[in-house]
Amino acid sequence: MRYANQAQAVDRAARAMDEDSLSVTTFDRPRSGERPRESPTTTINCWNQWSRLRHVIVGRADGGMAQSPEHGFPDRSPGPLPQFMVDAANEQLNNFVRILEKRGVRVDRPFPVDFSRMVVTPEWTQESMFGCMPPRDVMITVGNEILEATMSHRSRWFEYLCYRPLIERYFRDDPDMKWEAAPKPRLTAESYKRNFLAEYWKLPREERMRKVRNNDLLLTEAEPLFDAADICLFGKDLFVQLSMVTNRAGVRWLRKHFPHHRVHEVTFDEDLPFHIDATWIPLRPGLVLHNGERAADPDLAKFFRLNDWELAPAAPPAKTKTTLPRFCFCSPWLSMNMLCLDAKTVCVEASETAQMEQLEKLGFEVIPVPFWDVAPFGGGLHCATADLYRDGCLEDYFPQRYGRF
């Protein structure tokens, strides 16, 4: 019966998919054979997360689907988010774009596909996709290379398509740009631990923390898996969080792919680790904002301090788990999910007054940006962006070694 049901699902999907089944929405869509709007010559260059930002991608909320992460990645999405939520999120995203452009940042936008379509491979079906609000999850720029991540959710299998028209243009414009895509994962049942989360939440907290520290989480080691948003870029050093979406095989692949970088796997004491950018945020050389509720590996903290980095605990968020927006599957710590425009200027969610006050005391110009309506679509200001060009070159910010680092 299971195989019969799967065959019926595949047949249903095939009937639904005509030759334009993955066409983008009518919102700012390129017509058949049409390239994205022409723009100034592109240079791809990014070595850290704080140098002067020149060029960035900002996501869109169009067609975003509600998610059910508590049931595990292979499970279906419950359906499209309401249009009034899409409109509110897009209004805040568009406002963010205007702020960036007034600051001299070139902004590009992805091209949404129909995320309500079923995803079908020879080995599984997925009832729908996700969206294209958080480009940070899907791609990362390291030096002059854009790397597309594997992604670990079945619902995000085709998400890279939203960015391909842009990446193809960058590849034409910049003769020095490298374009790579990590091995496309199969995401069969062998990639996930069956009924993991249901059993995980029954464990005492210390046992859960032991699993987090050992990366004994939802993913198996059957294949390399990582989301780009689990990578934190510090010049020659890449810090990759082991999480629910990034496994050790993914880190091994990144080490082999970036042989001239030092690629470190890191963990934090967080029950449900997904991405590093609401936990460990570099603001300028010598200063990291860290999440005080998610203790870092002591060796990681000592390594940073040995190299004269200050670790500043982030201010408490204004939101709580009970006051998050409807359908939001992110944590209140999106309060520290911020975008640095340079080493002295940072964009912060406008209602997070404690966080803004802390940053001002640390010497930053703070740009308040209303953004909580965007959270149900996949994150905050950092999630909603993907850096393409920042000033600067490759530097070594950690000349002193310590332990495994």
N, C-alpha and C positions, 0 to 999 in steps of 0.2 A: 504493500500500500504506500509506503514512504516513497518508493521509486515512481509509482504511478502518479502520486501527487506532485513530485518534482517535475515529471514529464509534462503534466498539465500546466504547471507554472511556467515552464520554459515555452510551451506552445502558446500560452496566453501572452507572454511577453513578446514572442516572435510576431504574433498577429498585430500587436500594438505598435511594433517598431517598423515604420516605413523607412525609406532611404534618408529621411530628414529627422530620424528619431532623436538625435542628440543635437538638434539645431538650437542655437541660443534663443533667448526670449526676444521679444520685439524691443525691449528696452536697450537702446544704443547698440543694436546688434549689427555686425558687418553682414552685408548681403553676400550671397554666394559668389565666391571669387574675390570679394572685396577685402582689402587689407585694413587694419586699424588706421585711424587718422594719422597723417604724417606729423612729425614732431621734430624738434632739434636733434642733431646727431647724438646718438646714445653712447655713453661710456659706462661699462659695468665695472664697479670697483667698490669693495667693502671689506674692511679688515677688522672692524670692531663695531660696537653698538652706540658710540657716543660722539664720534667725529662729525663735523658739519655735514648735515644731510642735504643732498642735492636732488635726489630722484627716488621716488617711492611708489609702490602700488598700494592703493586703498581699496578694500573690498566693497561688495554690495550685499544688500539684504534680500534682493529679489528672489522669490521662489524658495526661501529657506524653509527647511523641514524641521519640525520638532523632533527631539531625540529622546531615547529612553536608555541612558547609559547604565542604569542600575541592572538591566537585564542582560548585559554583555553585548559585545560588538556584532555577533552574527544576527541578533534579533532585529526585527523590522522597526522602522520609524513610524510613529503614530499618525503622521499626516502633516500637511502644510501649516505653517504658522499663519494666524489671521492677517488679513490684508492691512488692517489698521496698525498692527504691530510692524509689518513690513514698511509701511509709509513712515511711521515714527522713527524707525531705525535708519531708513534712508535719509530722512531729513537731518538726523544728527551726523551721519556719514558725510553727506554733502556739505554740511557746515564745517566739518573737520577738514575737508578738502579745501574749502575757501580759506581757512586759517593757514593751512600749509602753503598754499599758493601765494598768499600775501606775504609770507616769510621767504619767498623765493624758491620754494621747493617744487620741482616738476612732479606732477601726480598723474599716474595712469590708473585705469580701472579695468577689472576683469569683465568677461562676457558670460553672463549666466547661461547655463543650459536648463532644460526642463528637469528639475530635480525630483519631480514626482514620478519619473519613469522608473520602471523596474530595471535592476542591474542583473545581467545574466552572464555567467561563465560556464564552461563545460562541467564545473564541479559544484556550483551553488547558484542560488538566486537570492536577491535582496529586494525587498518590496519597493524601496525608494532610495534616493540619494540624500545629500545633506544641504549644501549651499556653497556660496563663495564669499562669505563675509571675512573669514580669517585666512588671508593668503600666507601669513606667517607660519601656519601649520604645514603648508604644502611645499614651500620652496625656501631656500636660503642662498644668499650670495656670499661666497668666500673668495676674496680676492677678485679675480675677473671671471669667476665661474658661477653660474646659476645651477644649483643642484635641486632636482625634484625628489622629494622624499618618497619612501615606499608607501606610507600611510598604513594604518592598522585597522581601520574600520572598513567593513565591506561597503558601507554607504558612501565612502569617499573614494572609491575605486576610480571613478572617472573625473574627479574634481580638477585634475591637472588640465583638462580640456579648456576650462575657463580662462587659463593663462597662456595657452599656446599661441593665440594670435599675437600677444604682446611679446612673448619670448622669441617667436620667429622674427619679429621686426627687430628686436635688439640684436639678434644673431646676424641679421643683414647689415645693421648700422655699425656695429662695433667689430672691426676685423680681429681684435684680440680676445673677444669674449669666448669663453668655453661654456658649453651647454651639456649637462649630464643629467641622466635620470637613473636613480638607484634601481636595482633589479625589481621588476614588478612582482609582488608576492602572490602566491596562490590563495592564501587566506582560507584554506580548507579547515575542517574541524581539528586537524592536527596542530594548527597554529594557536589554538585556544584551549584553556583548561576547562573542561566541562563543569558547569554549575559552580564555577569558582567564587563569584561574588556572594552567592547565597551562603556558602560555607564560610567565606572570609569574614563576613560581618558578625558571625556567631563567636568569633575568637576574641579573647581578651586583647586590649590595646597593645600590650607589650609583645604579644605573639604576632599581631598584625605588623608592628614595627620591625620585628625580626624578619618577616617576609619582605617588607619594603627594602630593608638594608641588603638582603640577599637577592633582591629582584626575583623572588619566588611569587610572582603575581599572575595576572590573567594570561599573559602570553607564554607560550612555550619557546624553545630555541630551535624549532623546526626550520626556520628561515629568518634572514635578517629583516628586522622591522624597526622603523623609527619614524616619528613625526619631526619635521624640521624645527618646530617650536620647542623641542627638548634640547636644542643646541644653543649654547651661549658662546658668543664670539669675542675673544680677548686677544686679538692679534695672532701670535704664533700658537696660542693655546685655545683649544675647543673643549668646553666642558659640556658633557652630554648626560642628561639625567636619565637614569634607568627608571622606567615608569610603567603604567598600564598600557602604554602605546609604544614603548621603546625597550627592546631587549638587548642582551649582551651580544647576540649575533649581529644586531644592527650597529653596535659600537665597533665591533671587529671590522665590519665592512667599511665604516667611516675611517678607521685607522689605516686600512689598506688603500683607501681612496685618497686620503690626504697624508701621504708619507712624510711630507715636510712640515707638518703640524704635530703638536703634541695633543693627542685626543685622550681626554680623561673621562672615565665614567664616575658619576657622582650620585649620591642619594641624600634625601632629606627625610626627617621623621614626619611624613604626611600620610594619612590614611589612604587617600585616593590620588596618588601622584599622576598627573597627566602631562603638563608642560612646565618648563622651568621658569617661565617669565611672569609668574605671580609669586615667585619664591626667592629668586636670586637675580638682581637687576644691576648691572654695571652702569654707573652714572658718569664717571670720568676716570681717568687713570688714577688709581689709588683709593677709589671709593665704590663700595658695593652697598646697595640697599637690600637687606635680607628680611625674610618673613620670620618674625620672632616666634610664631607658633609652630614653625617647621624647622627644628634644629638641624643644622648642617652636620655632616660627618666631622668629628673633631679634627681629623687629619686635614680635611679640606680647609677648615677655618685656620688651623695653624699654618698651613702652606700660604694662605693669603697674607696673614699677619707677618710671616717671615719675610715676605716680599713687600712690606710696608703698605699694605692695603688696609684701609679702615672698613670695618663691617658695621654699618649703621642699621639697627633694627627699625623696620618701617613703622610708621604711626598706625594705630588701630584703625580699621576701616569704619566708615559711617554705616554701611549696610551690615545686616546680620543674615543668617540663613533664612530667617522668617520674613525679612523685608526685601529679599531679592525680587526682581521682576518675574512675572509669570513665565513659566517654561524655561527659566534660566537654569542651566545645569553647571554653571561656573560657580566659584566660591566668592564670598565677599571680598577676598583679597585681590580682586580685579582693581581695587583701590591703588595698588602699586604696579599695575600693568600699564606702564607709561611709555611714552615715546620721547627719546632725547633728540632734539634738533641740533644740538652741539653740546660741548662739555660744560656749558653755562646755562642752557635753556632746555626746559622739559615741559611736555604737554601732560596734564593730569586731569582726571575726571573732575568736573566742576563742583560736585557736591562733596568731594573728599577734602574738606577744609583742613583737617588735622594733617593730612599728608602734604598738602600745599604749604602749610605753615612750617613743617619740618624742613621741606626742601628750600624754602626761602632762608631759613636759618643756616642752611648748609651753603648758601651763596648762590642759589639758582634763581634765574628768572622763570617764573611759573606761568604757563599759559593754561587757564581753565577751559576745559572742553566738555560740554554736556555729552554723556555717552552711555548712560545706563540703559537706554532703550535699545541699544545695540547688543547688549550682553546675551539675550536669548538666542542670538544668531551665531554665537561662538566665541565671545570674549570681549576684551577691552581694547584700548588704544594701540597697544603693542601687537596684540593678536590681529587687529584689523589692517596691519601694514606689513609690507615686505620691502626691506631696504634693497636698493639697486646701486646707488652711488653715494658714497660718503668720502669726504676728503681723507687724505692720509695714505700711509703705506704700511707694509708688514713690520710690526715691532714686537720685541720680546719684553713683556711686562713682568715676567717671572724668572729672573736670572738665578734665583736660589731654588734648589730642588729640596723636596722633603718627602720621605716615605715613598709611597707609590707615585707621587706627583713629580 
